Amino acid sequence: HDFSGYKLSTINRRLERRLGVNQIGNVKEYLRYIQKNPEELDALFKDFLIHVTSFFRDPEAFVALKEKLKELLSKRKEGSTVRAWVMGCSTGEEAYSLTIVLDECIDELDRHLELQVFGTDIDKDVIRTARAGTYPASIAADISAERLKKYFTRREDDQFQIKKELREKVVFAVQDALTDPPFSRVDLISSRNFL
């Protein structure tokens, strides 16, 4: 994976962190360590990826987005498919948040539109988490009680599970947005984590 576009200060901070974790004094030593311990390269890769996400992060942005989406969706042909793509979706919170907002717009407009959302990330482990759609009880701080009731099921282990009906509207895939071909014919691209 190509990290040449990353800020050098970010790369240096992440390298310093891995040096500290492994109690290594300099980069040359660390390079030798990586060559002898290839699993460390995966750990470094994961450190380079910064997963900052939550449901409805920056709620005002989702309120504004919902108003604009309602305006745009009101003009869509009945029965058509609305397609959205969330690049750098991390563990799925942004993709599910967007899907919830789109679903609410369609309901509130009383339209018959199909919904298909793609969530992609370079990290296969976070994609696995996103596909599972299971989150800790602490998400209740970011999601209204009404949305929790409509889109989630509370499990016995005190976690929330995205309901099947919503999960089926989202397809998660591993993708390197810098080298893999993009999705086509999408109506909306969200890349808040990626950018």
C-alpha positions as CSV (number, residue, x, y, z in Angstrom):
1,H,0.0,0.0,0.0
2,D,1.2,3.4,-0.9
3,F,1.4,5.9,2.0
4,S,3.5,8.4,0.1
5,G,0.6,10.9,0.2
6,Y,0.5,10.9,4.0
7,K,1.9,13.8,5.9
8,L,5.4,13.0,6.9
9,S,4.7,14.1,10.5
10,T,1.9,11.5,10.7
11,I,4.2,8.8,9.3
12,N,7.0,9.8,11.8
13,R,4.6,9.8,14.8
14,R,3.3,6.3,13.9
15,L,6.8,5.0,13.4
16,E,7.9,6.4,16.7
17,R,4.9,4.7,18.3
18,R,5.9,1.3,16.9
19,L,9.5,1.9,17.9
20,G,8.3,2.5,21.5
21,V,5.9,-0.4,21.6
22,N,8.8,-2.7,20.5
23,Q,11.4,-1.0,22.6
24,I,13.6,-0.3,19.6
25,G,16.0,2.7,19.5
26,N,16.2,3.7,15.9
27,V,14.6,3.2,12.4
28,K,17.5,1.0,11.1
29,E,17.0,-1.4,14.0
30,Y,13.3,-1.3,13.4
31,L,13.8,-2.2,9.7
32,R,15.8,-5.3,10.7
33,Y,13.1,-6.1,13.3
34,I,10.4,-6.0,10.6
35,Q,12.5,-8.2,8.3
36,K,12.7,-10.8,11.0
37,N,9.1,-10.4,12.2
38,P,6.8,-9.9,9.2
39,E,3.7,-9.6,11.5
40,E,5.1,-6.3,12.7
41,L,4.6,-4.9,9.2
42,D,0.9,-5.5,9.5
43,A,0.9,-3.8,12.9
44,L,2.6,-0.8,11.4
45,F,0.1,-0.8,8.5
46,K,-2.8,-0.7,11.0
47,D,-1.1,2.1,12.9
48,F,-0.9,4.2,9.7
49,L,-4.7,3.8,9.3
50,I,-6.4,6.2,11.6
51,H,-9.9,4.9,12.4
52,V,-11.8,7.9,13.8
53,T,-15.5,7.1,13.4
54,S,-18.8,7.0,15.3
55,F,-22.5,7.0,14.4
56,F,-23.7,10.3,13.2
57,R,-20.3,12.0,13.8
58,D,-20.9,15.8,13.6
59,P,-24.7,15.5,13.9
60,E,-25.3,19.0,12.3
61,A,-23.7,17.7,9.1
62,F,-26.2,14.8,9.0
63,V,-29.1,17.2,9.6
64,A,-28.0,19.4,6.7
65,L,-27.3,16.3,4.5
66,K,-30.8,14.9,5.2
67,E,-32.5,18.1,4.1
68,K,-30.5,18.2,0.9
69,L,-31.1,14.5,0.3
70,K,-34.9,14.9,0.7
71,E,-34.8,17.6,-1.9
72,L,-32.9,15.5,-4.3
73,L,-34.8,12.2,-3.7
74,S,-38.1,13.9,-4.1
75,K,-37.2,14.3,-7.8
76,R,-36.1,10.7,-8.3
77,K,-38.1,8.3,-10.6
78,E,-40.2,5.9,-8.6
79,G,-38.6,2.4,-8.4
80,S,-35.1,3.7,-9.2
81,T,-32.1,2.7,-7.1
82,V,-30.2,5.2,-5.0
83,R,-26.5,4.3,-4.7
84,A,-24.1,5.7,-2.3
85,W,-20.4,4.9,-1.6
86,V,-18.6,5.5,1.7
87,M,-14.8,5.4,1.1
88,G,-12.7,4.6,4.1
89,C,-15.7,3.4,6.0
90,S,-13.6,1.9,8.9
91,T,-15.9,-0.2,11.1
92,G,-19.0,0.8,9.3
93,E,-20.6,3.5,11.5
94,E,-20.5,6.2,8.8
95,A,-21.9,3.8,6.2
96,Y,-24.8,2.7,8.5
97,S,-25.5,6.3,9.5
98,L,-25.8,7.4,5.9
99,T,-28.0,4.4,5.1
100,I,-30.3,5.3,8.1
101,V,-30.6,8.9,6.8
102,L,-31.3,7.7,3.3
103,D,-33.9,5.2,4.6
104,E,-35.6,7.9,6.7
105,C,-35.7,10.3,3.7
106,I,-37.3,7.7,1.5
107,D,-39.9,6.9,4.3
108,E,-40.6,10.6,5.0
109,L,-41.1,11.3,1.3
110,D,-43.3,8.2,1.0
111,R,-41.3,7.2,-2.1
112,H,-40.6,3.7,-3.5
113,L,-36.9,3.8,-4.1
114,E,-34.3,1.0,-3.7
115,L,-31.2,1.7,-1.6
116,Q,-27.8,0.4,-2.1
117,V,-24.8,1.6,-0.1
118,F,-21.2,0.5,-0.6
119,G,-18.7,0.8,2.3
120,T,-15.0,0.2,1.4
121,D,-11.8,0.3,3.4
122,I,-8.3,-0.8,2.9
123,D,-8.2,-2.8,6.2
124,K,-9.9,-6.2,6.0
125,D,-10.3,-6.4,9.8
126,V,-12.4,-3.3,10.0
127,I,-14.5,-4.5,7.1
128,R,-15.2,-7.7,9.0
129,T,-16.4,-5.6,11.9
130,A,-18.6,-3.5,9.6
131,R,-20.1,-6.6,8.0
132,A,-21.0,-8.0,11.4
133,G,-22.8,-4.8,12.4
134,T,-22.4,-5.3,16.1
135,Y,-21.5,-2.4,18.3
136,P,-21.1,-1.8,22.1
137,A,-23.9,-0.4,24.2
138,S,-22.1,3.0,24.3
139,I,-23.4,3.8,20.8
140,A,-26.6,4.8,22.5
141,A,-25.0,8.1,23.4
142,D,-24.8,9.0,19.6
143,I,-28.0,7.5,18.4
144,S,-31.6,8.6,19.3
145,A,-33.8,6.1,21.1
146,E,-36.1,6.1,18.1
147,R,-33.3,5.2,15.7
148,L,-32.0,2.5,18.1
149,K,-35.5,0.9,18.3
150,K,-36.0,1.0,14.5
151,Y,-32.6,0.0,13.2
152,F,-30.9,-2.0,16.0
153,T,-31.6,-5.0,18.2
154,R,-30.1,-5.1,21.7
155,R,-28.4,-8.4,22.2
156,E,-28.1,-10.4,25.4
157,D,-24.4,-9.5,25.6
158,D,-25.3,-5.8,26.0
159,Q,-24.3,-5.0,22.4
160,F,-26.4,-3.5,19.6
161,Q,-26.8,-5.4,16.3
162,I,-27.8,-3.6,13.1
163,K,-31.1,-5.1,12.0
164,K,-30.9,-7.5,9.0
165,E,-33.2,-5.2,6.9
166,L,-30.6,-2.4,7.1
167,R,-27.5,-4.6,6.9
168,E,-28.8,-6.0,3.6
169,K,-28.8,-2.5,2.1
170,V,-25.0,-2.1,2.7
171,V,-22.3,-4.0,0.9
172,F,-18.8,-3.9,2.5
173,A,-15.7,-4.6,0.6
174,V,-11.9,-4.3,1.0
175,Q,-10.7,-1.6,-1.5
176,D,-7.6,0.6,-1.8
177,A,-9.2,3.8,-3.1
178,L,-5.9,5.0,-4.5
179,T,-5.3,2.0,-6.8
180,D,-8.5,-0.1,-7.2
181,P,-11.2,1.0,-9.6
182,P,-13.9,3.2,-8.2
183,F,-17.6,2.3,-8.0
184,S,-19.6,3.8,-10.9
185,R,-23.1,5.2,-11.2
186,V,-23.2,6.4,-7.6
187,D,-25.5,9.2,-6.5
188,L,-23.5,10.1,-3.4
189,I,-19.9,9.6,-2.3
190,S,-18.9,10.2,1.4
191,S,-15.3,10.1,2.2
192,R,-15.0,11.9,5.6
193,N,-12.7,9.3,7.1
194,F,-10.6,8.9,4.0
195,L,-10.0,12.6,3.5
